[in-house]
Amino acid sequence: MRLLISVFMLFYMPLIVVMAFASLALILFGKTSETFSHLLTSYLTINQYFVKPRAIYNTLQESSPFIGPWFVFLLGLCINFFMLNFFIVFLNEAYSFVMNKVAVILN
């Protein structure tokens, strides 16, 4: 149960970061790229980073040769950072659960 609470508490930060990236993409690339012309399509495109990061990279590189690759690099860095944190939280919660069970059994 603690694991679910931790996951729900950690859910808001990546959501805020993805919305920030979607807003930034709308501001930077909204005039030149159709995939970032509205906030909703920008948000959905940012969420597709796991499925097709190369397509997003190519689109942004055509739109803005300097800012586009840096944007994709920072997006990937943030997404990987959050995924690593989620993995660490899962490991920590599982370890705590097992150690509590061992302590109960030994006592």
C-alpha positions in Angstrom: 0.0 0.0 0.0 2.9 2.4 0.8 4.2 1.7 -2.7 1.0 3.0 -4.3 1.0 6.1 -2.1 4.6 6.8 -3.1 3.9 6.4 -6.8 0.9 8.7 -6.6 2.8 11.3 -4.7 5.7 11.1 -7.3 3.2 11.3 -10.2 2.7 15.1 -10.0 6.3 16.1 -10.6 6.8 14.4 -14.0 3.4 15.7 -15.0 4.4 19.2 -14.2 7.7 18.8 -16.1 6.0 17.3 -19.2 3.5 20.2 -19.2 6.5 22.6 -18.9 8.2 21.0 -21.9 4.9 21.0 -23.9 4.5 24.8 -23.2 8.2 25.4 -24.0 7.8 23.5 -27.3 4.7 25.4 -28.1 6.5 28.7 -27.6 9.7 27.7 -29.4 8.4 25.5 -32.3 4.7 26.3 -32.5 5.0 28.7 -35.5 7.2 26.4 -37.5 6.0 22.8 -36.7 2.5 21.5 -37.0 3.1 18.9 -34.2 3.7 21.7 -31.7 1.1 24.2 -32.9 -1.4 23.7 -30.1 -0.8 22.9 -26.4 -2.7 19.6 -26.6 -0.9 18.3 -29.6 2.4 19.5 -28.1 1.6 17.6 -24.9 0.7 14.5 -26.8 3.9 14.7 -28.9 6.0 15.1 -25.8 4.3 12.0 -24.3 5.2 10.1 -27.5 8.9 10.4 -26.7 9.1 6.8 -25.5 7.6 5.5 -28.7 9.4 7.5 -31.3 12.1 9.9 -30.1 13.9 9.9 -33.4 10.8 11.2 -35.2 10.5 14.1 -32.7 14.2 14.7 -33.1 14.0 14.9 -36.9 11.0 17.2 -36.8 12.6 19.6 -34.4 15.9 19.5 -36.2 14.2 20.5 -39.4 12.3 23.2 -37.5 15.2 24.6 -35.6 18.6 23.1 -36.2 20.2 24.4 -33.0 17.5 24.5 -30.4 15.7 21.4 -31.5 18.4 18.8 -30.7 19.0 20.5 -27.3 15.3 20.4 -26.5 15.2 16.7 -27.3 18.3 16.0 -25.3 17.0 17.9 -22.2 13.6 16.2 -22.6 15.3 12.7 -22.7 17.5 13.6 -19.7 14.5 14.6 -17.6 12.4 11.6 -18.6 15.3 9.2 -17.8 15.9 11.0 -14.5 12.3 10.5 -13.5 12.2 6.9 -14.6 15.4 6.2 -12.7 13.8 7.8 -9.6 10.7 5.7 -10.0 12.8 2.5 -10.2 14.7 3.5 -7.1 11.5 4.2 -5.2 10.2 0.7 -6.2 13.4 -0.9 -5.0 13.4 1.0 -1.8 9.8 0.2 -1.0 10.2 -3.5 -1.8 13.4 -3.7 0.3 11.6 -2.0 3.2 8.7 -4.4 2.9 10.9 -7.4 2.9 13.0 -6.2 5.8 9.8 -5.5 7.8 8.5 -9.0 7.1 11.9 -10.5 8.2 11.8 -8.4 11.4 8.3 -9.7 12.1 9.2 -13.3 11.5 12.4 -13.1 13.6 10.6 -11.5 16.5 
